[in-house]
Amino acid sequence: MFGFNCPPLLKQWLDEVLVQGWAFGTDNEYKLKGKKKVAISAGIDRDQYQPDDECQYTMEQFLAPFEFTYKYVKADYRPHLVLYGLEFNRTTERLENSAIDQIDSIQTGG
């Protein structure tokens, strides 16, 4: 996440790829159908993504537009992999565990 939104380069990709007639539409086969998820890095810890804390929203609420977009283009929406706490709590152990979780998720189709 970048400023509690998608990074500019990802936004540009969304704008250029998610167009009618390619990613969705009545006369095409939905080119992103069945595609999977995205990994996300977040600066603060998971427990701060709560209505009564710093962010005032859950991660799921931040990602709701992505969920809708996935479903709209018939991609296979799954909960995103999120690596929390990179701004203040980045450690080698956290990064290694996140990498293991991401590999496991890819291998199991989760």
N, C-alpha and C positions, 0 to 999 in steps of 0.2 A: 504494500500500500504506500501511497505517496500523498501526504496531506489528507489522509482519510479518504482517498479516492484512488482510481487507477492511475498508474504512471502515464505520462504523456505519450510515450511510445506505444504502450498498449492501447490507449485511446485512439491513436492514429490507426493502428492495426484494425481495431473494431470498426472504425469509420470506413476503412478501405475494403475490408473483407465482408462485413455483414451487410451486403447490398442485395436488394431484390433482384432476382434473376440469377444469382449465384448461390448465396447462402440460404435463401428461402424464396418462395414464390410458387405460383400455381403450376408453372410449366417446367419446373426443374426437379431434380431429385434430392435436394437438400444436401449440399456438399459436406456439411459438418455433422450429418446424422451419425450418431454413435460415437462421436469424439468424446474424450473424457475431460478431466478437470485441469485446474491450474493450481500451482503452488503459490502461496502468498507469504510474504514476510511482513511482520508487524513490529513497530518500534517498542510498543509497551506490552506488558504482560496480559495474559488472557483475562485475569480477574478485573482488569480495568475496563474491559469492554462490557459494561453493565449499565443499565438505566440509572442506577444510583451512584455511579462512579464518574471518573474523569471524562470518558467518552460519551456518556449518556445513551449509548446504543450498544447492542450486542454485535458481534462480528457477523452473525447471520443477517441482522438488519442492514449492515453496511453492504453485504453481498447480495441482497435481494434483487437488485437490477441485473446482476450477472446470472442469477438463477433463472429469472424470467427470460433473459436473452438466450441462454442455453436451451430452454424448453421451446422457445419460439422458433429456433432454427433446428429443432429436433436433435440436438446434441444430447448425450447421455449425462445428465446432471448428477453429480455426486457431491457430497460435502467436500469443500476444498481443504487441502492440506495447509495449515497455517503454522508458521514458526513465529512464536510470540517472543517479545522481550529483547529484540535485537538492539534497541537503542541503549539500554542501560545494563542489560544482563546477558550480554553475548559471551558465551564460553565455548571452548572447543567441544566439551561434552554435549552441550545443547545442540550444537551444529551437527555433530556426529549422530546423535540420536534422531534428529530431524531427518538426516539423510537416510538412515535406516528405515524410518517410518515411511518416507516417500518411496523408497525402493520396494518395500513390502506392499504398499498400496498399489503400486504399478503392477507388480507381479501377481497380486491377487485380484486385480480388476476392481478394487475398492475405491 
